[in-house]
Amino acid sequence: MKIIEDHLDCTYEIPLIQEAETSFENVLNKYNIHLKRRAVKTLQINIGKLCNQACTHCHVEAGPKRPENMELNTVNRILELIRKDLLIETIDITGGAPELNPFFRYLVQELTKIHKKIIVRCNLTVLFEENQEDTPDFFADNKVEIVASLPCYIEENVNSQRGKDVFKKSVKALQILNNLGYGVAGSGLFLNLVYNPIGEHLPPEQTQLESDYKSHLKSEFNIVFNQLFTITNMPIKRYEHMLIRDGKMKDYMRLLTDNFNPIAAKEVMCQDLISISWDGEIYDCDFNQMLEIPLNWNRKTIWDINNFSDIGQDIAFARHCFGCAAGTGSSCSGALL
């Protein structure tokens, strides 16, 4: 038996899940958990797989040679739907490196006019690519909230996951953003960092790790930021391929299922988030998108709906969903508990 304490100081006894029971839906049923989509509050837009990096854990399998990039007609259709939906609060723009999409700035500027919260997921090194020199100022001018990748505060660990010299460039980029006010208390410019485990384990406790990050980055590089998000590596795409290559896939899935937390499962992000791909297809989350698992296993695009309430309440689950429900849970905004 595993003992898990929730944030309400309630203690639950959780039996280890047996191999035969490891369908995510079966496990939800075991705990009488019935997940349905509520009103959509967060719209995550993946505007392309083009990226200046090719990270070993990337669930998008993004890279410099990927041709998939959102076109203007798709951007405009998304904007049309957003303007009609008063319930959507947050637009979360991701990739690849979203800044490399030719219509990225147009999208951000139009969203600013609609007065939605805008999040951009930035790998930091993209800020040193050609024609990106003024991107930090563009972010600040549009009050974009930045969620930046920094899987560790130790140079060797970052470079092993993300590539040669990535750590030094990331530090320099964070310093540039700090100089514009990002991450500085009272500035209104939010800078959050993302931690992904390096190795086959769950993220450590988010609050303590955030404290360690803040202490180290401040003392070593005079860098400040707002929050740290710990995100579990999903066993799909590049990370899955690496696990299979190293003979660790079964052990990693066992880690996720053994640490299934019904409290975290009740908070998973797909209940009020949907994901739109570069070509306009709609998914329950960015992970389902990369596996091409459509809404309720039924393909639907932004041209098939009149508003986001048309997509229905059913959510498509698969084995990678254990990653969001393991331990303290995982989402695009970090731990769930």
C-alpha positions in Angstrom: 0.0 0.0 0.0 1.1 3.6 -0.7 0.1 6.4 1.7 -0.7 9.7 0.1 -1.6 12.9 1.9 -3.5 15.5 0.0 -3.5 19.3 0.5 -6.5 19.1 2.8 -4.5 16.9 5.2 -6.6 13.8 4.3 -4.8 10.5 4.1 -5.6 7.9 1.5 -4.4 4.3 1.2 -3.6 3.6 -2.4 -3.0 -0.1 -3.5 -0.4 -0.6 -6.1 -2.0 -0.9 -9.5 -1.6 -4.3 -11.1 -0.4 -4.8 -14.7 -3.8 -6.0 -15.9 -5.5 -2.9 -14.6 -3.3 -0.2 -16.1 -5.7 1.3 -18.6 -6.0 4.9 -17.4 -9.8 4.7 -17.7 -9.9 1.5 -15.8 -7.9 3.1 -12.9 -10.2 6.1 -12.9 -13.2 3.8 -12.7 -11.5 1.9 -9.8 -11.5 5.2 -7.8 -14.9 6.2 -9.0 -13.4 9.2 -10.8 -15.4 10.5 -13.8 -13.6 13.2 -15.7 -15.5 15.4 -18.1 -14.6 18.6 -19.9 -16.0 21.7 -18.2 -16.1 25.2 -19.8 -12.8 25.8 -21.7 -10.8 28.4 -19.9 -7.3 27.8 -21.5 -6.7 27.5 -25.2 -3.3 26.1 -26.0 -2.1 26.8 -29.5 0.8 24.8 -30.9 1.8 27.0 -33.9 4.4 24.7 -35.3 7.1 22.1 -34.8 10.0 24.3 -36.1 12.6 24.8 -33.3 16.2 25.9 -33.1 16.8 23.0 -30.6 16.1 19.2 -30.7 15.9 18.2 -27.0 16.1 14.6 -26.0 12.8 14.6 -24.0 10.7 16.7 -26.5 7.2 15.3 -26.8 6.7 17.4 -30.0 9.8 16.0 -31.7 10.5 19.6 -32.7 13.7 20.6 -34.5 15.3 22.9 -37.0 14.2 20.8 -40.0 10.5 20.4 -39.1 8.3 22.0 -41.8 5.0 22.1 -39.9 4.1 25.8 -39.2 0.7 27.4 -38.7 -0.6 29.4 -41.7 -2.3 32.8 -41.5 -5.8 31.5 -42.4 -5.6 29.1 -39.4 -4.4 31.9 -37.1 -7.3 34.1 -38.2 -9.9 31.3 -37.7 -8.6 30.8 -34.2 -8.9 34.5 -33.5 -12.4 34.5 -34.8 -13.4 31.8 -32.4 -11.7 33.4 -29.5 -13.5 36.7 -30.1 -16.8 34.9 -29.8 -15.9 33.0 -26.6 -16.1 35.1 -23.4 -15.2 32.2 -21.1 -11.7 31.7 -22.4 -9.3 33.4 -20.0 -5.8 32.3 -21.2 -4.1 31.7 -24.5 -1.1 29.5 -24.2 1.2 29.6 -27.3 3.7 26.8 -27.7 5.6 25.0 -30.3 8.4 24.1 -31.3 9.8 27.6 -30.8 6.6 29.6 -31.4 8.7 32.8 -32.1 9.9 31.2 -35.3 6.4 31.1 -36.9 6.1 34.1 -39.3 2.6 34.9 -37.9 3.6 34.7 -34.2 3.8 38.4 -33.6 0.5 39.1 -35.5 -1.2 36.5 -33.3 0.1 38.0 -30.1 -0.8 41.6 -31.1 -4.3 40.5 -32.0 -4.7 38.7 -28.7 -3.5 41.8 -26.9 -6.4 43.7 -28.4 -8.9 41.1 -27.1 -7.4 41.5 -23.6 -6.7 37.8 -23.0 -3.9 36.6 -20.8 -1.1 35.5 -23.1 1.5 32.9 -22.2 4.4 32.1 -24.5 6.5 29.0 -23.9 10.0 30.1 -24.8 13.2 27.9 -24.9 15.3 31.0 -24.3 18.0 30.2 -26.8 15.7 31.2 -29.7 16.2 34.8 -28.6 19.7 34.7 -30.1 18.5 33.4 -33.5 18.5 35.7 -36.6 15.8 38.4 -36.5 14.9 37.6 -32.9 17.0 40.4 -31.3 13.9 42.5 -30.4 11.7 39.6 -29.3 12.3 40.3 -25.5 11.1 43.9 -26.1 8.1 42.6 -28.1 7.2 40.4 -25.1 7.4 43.2 -22.7 5.5 45.7 -24.9 2.6 43.1 -25.1 2.9 42.1 -21.5 3.3 38.4 -22.5 3.8 36.0 -19.6 6.9 33.9 -20.4 7.2 30.3 -19.4 10.8 29.4 -20.0 12.6 26.1 -20.2 15.4 25.5 -17.7 15.5 21.9 -16.6 18.3 22.4 -14.1 20.5 25.2 -12.6 23.6 23.0 -13.3 25.2 23.6 -16.7 26.2 20.0 -17.4 22.6 18.7 -16.8 21.0 21.3 -19.0 23.4 20.8 -21.9 23.0 17.0 -21.7 19.2 17.3 -22.2 19.0 20.4 -24.5 22.3 20.7 -26.4 25.8 22.2 -26.3 26.0 25.8 -24.8 22.3 25.9 -24.1 22.8 26.7 -20.5 25.0 29.7 -21.1 22.6 31.1 -23.7 19.7 30.5 -21.3 21.4 32.4 -18.5 22.1 35.3 -20.8 18.5 35.3 -22.1 17.2 35.3 -18.5 19.4 38.3 -17.6 18.1 40.2 -20.7 14.5 39.5 -19.6 15.3 40.6 -16.0 16.7 43.9 -17.3 13.3 44.5 -19.0 11.6 43.9 -15.7 10.6 40.2 -16.2 10.5 38.3 -13.0 11.0 41.4 -10.9 8.5 41.9 -8.1 5.9 44.6 -8.9 6.8 44.9 -12.6 3.7 43.1 -13.9 5.9 41.1 -16.2 5.9 37.4 -15.3 8.7 35.0 -15.9 8.2 31.4 -14.9 10.7 28.5 -15.4 10.0 24.9 -16.2 11.8 21.9 -14.7 11.8 18.5 -16.4 13.5 15.6 -14.7 16.8 14.5 -16.2 16.5 10.7 -15.8 13.6 8.3 -15.2 12.0 9.7 -12.1 9.2 12.0 -11.0 9.8 15.7 -10.3 10.7 16.5 -6.7 8.4 18.7 -4.6 7.8 21.9 -6.5 8.0 24.4 -3.7 11.3 23.2 -2.3 12.9 23.0 -5.8 11.7 26.5 -6.6 13.4 27.7 -3.5 16.6 26.0 -4.6 16.4 27.4 -8.1 15.8 30.9 -6.8 18.7 30.7 -4.4 21.2 29.3 -6.9 20.2 31.5 -9.9 20.3 34.7 -7.7 23.6 34.0 -6.0 25.4 32.7 -9.2 23.9 34.9 -11.9 21.8 37.6 -10.2 18.7 36.1 -12.0 15.2 36.4 -10.5 11.9 34.8 -11.6 8.4 34.3 -10.4 7.5 30.6 -10.2 9.0 27.2 -11.0 6.8 24.7 -12.7 7.8 21.0 -12.3 6.5 18.9 -15.2 6.7 15.1 -15.6 8.3 13.7 -18.7 5.5 12.1 -20.8 6.4 8.6 -22.1 5.7 9.6 -25.7 7.7 10.5 -28.8 11.4 11.2 -28.2 11.3 10.4 -24.5 9.5 7.2 -25.2 12.0 6.3 -27.9 14.9 6.9 -25.5 13.2 4.7 -22.8 12.7 1.9 -25.3 16.2 2.2 -26.6 17.6 1.9 -23.0 15.2 -0.9 -22.0 13.5 1.3 -19.4 10.0 1.8 -20.8 8.3 -0.8 -18.7 10.0 0.5 -15.5 9.0 4.1 -16.2 5.4 3.1 -16.9 5.5 1.1 -13.6 6.8 4.2 -11.8 3.9 6.3 -13.1 1.2 3.7 -12.3 2.6 2.9 -8.9 2.5 6.6 -8.1 -1.0 7.1 -9.4 -2.7 9.7 -7.1 -6.5 10.0 -7.4 -6.4 13.4 -5.8 -4.1 14.7 -8.6 -6.2 12.8 -11.2 -9.3 14.9 -10.3 -7.3 18.1 -11.1 -5.9 17.2 -14.5 -5.7 20.1 -16.9 -7.8 18.6 -19.8 -10.9 19.4 -17.9 -10.7 23.1 -18.8 -8.1 23.2 -21.6 -8.1 22.3 -25.2 -5.2 22.2 -27.7 -5.1 23.3 -31.3 -2.5 22.0 -33.7 -0.6 23.9 -36.4 -3.1 22.7 -39.0 -6.2 23.5 -37.0 -7.1 20.2 -35.5 -8.5 20.1 -31.9 -7.2 17.9 -29.2 -7.7 17.4 -25.4 -4.1 18.4 -24.7 -0.7 18.9 -26.4 0.3 15.3 -25.6 -2.8 13.8 -27.3 -2.1 16.1 -30.2 1.4 14.7 -30.7 0.0 11.2 -30.7 -2.9 12.3 -33.0 -5.5 11.2 -30.6 -8.5 13.3 -31.6 -11.3 14.6 -29.4 -13.3 11.6 -28.1 -11.4 9.6 -30.8 -13.3 11.6 -33.5 -11.4 14.1 -35.7 -12.5 17.7 -35.4 -11.0 20.9 -36.6 -11.5 24.6 -35.9 -13.6 24.8 -39.1 -16.0 22.2 -37.9 -17.2 24.2 -34.9 -18.9 27.6 -34.4 -17.6 28.0 -30.8 -15.6 26.0 -28.4 -18.6 24.7 -26.5 -19.4 22.6 -29.6 -16.6 20.2 -28.8 -18.4 18.3 -26.1 -17.5 17.0 -22.6 -15.8 13.6 -23.4 -12.0 13.3 -23.0 -9.8 10.8 -24.8 -7.4 9.0 -22.5 -4.4 6.8 -23.1 -1.5 5.4 -21.0 0.6 8.6 -21.1 -2.2 10.2 -18.9 -0.6 8.5 -15.9 2.1 11.1 -16.2 -0.3 13.8 -15.3 -1.8 11.9 -12.3 1.4 10.6 -10.8 2.7 11.9 -7.5 1.7 15.5 -7.0 0.4 15.6 -10.5 1.6 17.4 -13.6 0.3 20.0 -15.9 1.5 22.7 -18.2 1.4 25.0 -15.2 3.4 22.6 -13.0 2.3 20.4 -10.1 -1.4 20.0 -9.4 -1.2 19.6 -5.7 
